[in-house]
């Protein structure tokens, strides 16, 4: 399944890039993410819960950040497997400064297999779009929160 779109994050480009690379922010922003622990340079072990229609299960996998071009783009690669199947995602995120913040464009592919693939393409597409929207809404909330993400804390 191919995915693409964009979302406005109301912070400057450099800060948006740093937020999108921060494992603490990613863990709090990814729907269903229970843990995201560093296991290497730009590589993290992930545990997340996936709920799709009447099917739910835990996934164990990896998140990797690749092809990083500071402040402008990077590739996010996600792989996970669990009792209900597997998922693989590979997406390019491109950051562009715009009035009011940073436009984060994304484009990539998602593959699923096993029981979760049996729910049908339309439901998978709708769920993927909903999860992406929730991710960016949580990221926006993180960018606005006080404390750990003050401008001096992330520069």
Number of C-alpha atoms within 10 A of each C-alpha: 12 12 16 14 13 16 16 20 24 19 20 18 21 17 21 26 23 16 20 19 16 13 19 13 18 20 19 17 22 18 19 16 17 14 17 22 15 15 13 9 9 15 18 19 18 21 21 21 14 17 14 14 11 7 11 15 15 19 23 16 19 20 24 18 19 15 10 16 11 12 17 16 19 21 19 21 19 20 20 20 20 18 13 17 17 19 19 17 18 20 20 20 22 19 24 17 18 15 10 11 16 22 22 24 17 20 15 17 14 18 13 18 13 14 13 22 17 12 14 9 11 9 14 19 15 10 15 16 15 12 16 20 16 15 18 19 16 18 22 19 14 18 20 14 11 10 9 11 17 13 11 7 8 12 9
